[in-house]
Amino acid sequence: MSNPLAPGWLAPPADANALAPGVWSMGAVRASDGVLTIAGVDVEALAAKYGTPLYIVDEADARSRAASTRTAFDVALAAIGSSARVYYAGKAFLCTEVVRWVADAGLGVDVASAGELAVALAAGIDPARIGVHGNNKSGALIDRAVAAGVGSIVIDSELEIERIAATAQLQRTRQRVRLRINSGIHASTHEYLATAHEDQKFGVPIESAPRLVAAIRASEHLEFLGLHSHIGSQIFEAEGFAEAANRLMALHAELLDGGPVPELNLGGGFGIAYTAADDPLPIAEIARRMAGALARAAAAFDIPVPVIAVEPGRSIIGPAGTTLYRVGMVKPVTVDTADGERATRLYVSVDGGMSDNVRPSLYRAEYSARIASRTSDADPVLVRVAGMHCEAGDIVVRHEYLPGDVAPGDLLAVPATGAYGWAMASNYNWVPRPPVVAVLAGASRLIVRGESIDDLLARDPGARSPRD
Ligand SMILES: *Cc1c(COP(=O)(O)O)cnc(C)c1O
């Protein structure tokens, strides 16, 4: 029975135990006893070994998405006589292990802070395959990036041209740079906006680009690689990318008069399914449509198609991740609906929350969930999965139907949490951040250690041990 508190996109499921295709990582299946397994590893065993909450990454899933993204762009760009570079946007989830997975698949890595750069370098990736971003790069980040010999630094404002040139001069080198354009296009999930100017902090206006590129070219310590644009995140359609390709190619063609422009970087932002209602365009289709727009623009301006760079983060690591929680409390809450009826939703509270996944509270992001420790024949009821934090907005899954007998002690799994979960985690309420484990072929291993309360106390210089 449909609950009037449920949103239109969420129907009561025929089977509240089923794992929706496209939402769960490819290794997620229920064993014959009903327990969820990922890559052949039973989640009860994972909970016993590592505790909950726990971030689980399906390694084969992440590796295959990295490889298939690379193939999709290679094929699409080869068909129009060019080639592609794919950078993994490390901010989605970065640790040395993941850097190795994406490097094995032939991807580079984008970083946006001194910390992210340190992780990429610590993983041993060739620095030439690292791209550096940021609207306010620290001096330490620029120094380290130039010294390491990163493949490109994306210049984000006029002042930065001089800063990077000066650093390269001091280090007696020449740094390859891109110039980020505020294209006036902003895309999010189902719509895109194309305006003359977008009111946001990243990039430089299109009209100032020729002057700034001339300044870059005038420096003997900089080498201009091309333009950069990133139009948003969690984008489901290809129109925004096609429009950005059009605008950037017009500028790119103009810049060719003053010297070489070998590449064009169109950013990331490819959407993924968080719930069964999400239906993102496959990456291969986005690549094909992007290439189509590029080929048309190249013909219109009578220029060759440049090497195209893209920077997906979420679409590579997001679907590979699952968060495992333990249910601690359930509580029916009855409210008045808009039609003056009364309806009940079951609040299911788990042992994590906005400290391990802030996206529901930050963006009202939707997720889905399943009982992971068993299946159940109980009729589905509308639930809201809440966290354990002192904040009414601390929601893990805003709307979901789960078997009505969901109870304390059950394990609950939330799929598609691989991107921007651990990466944005906090210690709110002095909650230690959970570990991340990779699962592959029936085995699990820690790829990021979790914190303990002692780790947190160690940062408080006034803390006394209980024996003092
Ligand atoms: C965040 C970001 C990306 C990656 O976005 P996803 O939505 O994770 O694909 C790529 N490029 C830039 C410049 C970004 O800021």
The ligand as an SDF file (V2000), in Angstrom:
LIG
                    3D

 15 15  0  0  0  0  0  0  0  0999 V2000
   34.1720   17.9090   -8.7200 C   0  0  0  0  0  0  0  0  0  0  0  0
   34.9050   18.0720   -9.9940 C   0  0  0  0  0  0  0  0  0  0  0  0
   34.9800   17.0190  -10.8960 C   0  0  0  0  0  0  0  0  0  0  0  0
   34.3070   15.6900  -10.6620 C   0  0  0  0  0  0  0  0  0  0  0  0
   32.9170   15.7750  -10.5510 O   0  0  0  0  0  0  0  0  0  0  0  0
   32.0460   14.4300  -10.4630 P   0  0  0  0  0  0  0  0  0  0  0  0
   30.6440   14.9300  -10.3310 O   0  0  0  0  0  0  0  0  0  0  0  0
   32.4860   13.6900   -9.2550 O   0  0  0  0  0  0  0  0  0  0  0  0
   32.2960   13.6600  -11.7110 O   0  0  0  0  0  0  0  0  0  0  0  0
   35.7120   17.1970  -12.0450 C   0  0  0  0  0  0  0  0  0  0  0  0
   36.3410   18.3670  -12.3120 N   0  0  0  0  0  0  0  0  0  0  0  0
   36.2870   19.4060  -11.4530 C   0  0  0  0  0  0  0  0  0  0  0  0
   37.0080   20.6460  -11.7840 C   0  0  0  0  0  0  0  0  0  0  0  0
   35.5670   19.2900  -10.2770 C   0  0  0  0  0  0  0  0  0  0  0  0
   35.5080   20.3370   -9.4490 O   0  0  0  0  0  0  0  0  0  0  0  0
  1  2  1  0
  2  3  1  0
  2 14  2  0
  3  4  1  0
  3 10  2  0
  4  5  1  0
  5  6  1  0
  6  7  2  0
  6  8  1  0
  6  9  1  0
 10 11  1  0
 11 12  2  0
 12 13  1  0
 12 14  1  0
 14 15  1  0
M  END
$$$$
